[in-house]
């Protein structure tokens, strides 16, 4: 399975839900996205077959090491981009929507450069040194 944007979104949602709940089930993911149970079930089966999630006998969904790595990467990008956009004055709903799109397509090299550049910007513009 090629890691597509939708698969990354599912993994990220499992990470987010696992931080909020003791366990994650398919119904939680359905509620998170507003998707039908059948849609989520098909995707969970694919993610499990490709080694990104485990599903136990109680239908609790957990991320494997490879699934967790992808989820953390997407979530870090999402948080950074949406926060940076909001600090730049972009309305929250637009900042969140744009971050959701960009997080999937920016390379690791570009993302790291963006973080460094933004840190410099924060130091010079948002926290100028006192005279």
Secondary structure, 3 states (H helix, E strand, C coil): CCCCHHHHHHHHHHHHHHHHCCCECHHHHHHHHCCCHHHHHHHHHHHHHCCCEEECCCCCEEECHHHHHHHHHHHHHHHHHHHHHHHCCCCHHHHHHHHHHHCCCCCHHHHHHHHHHHHHHHHHHHCCCCC
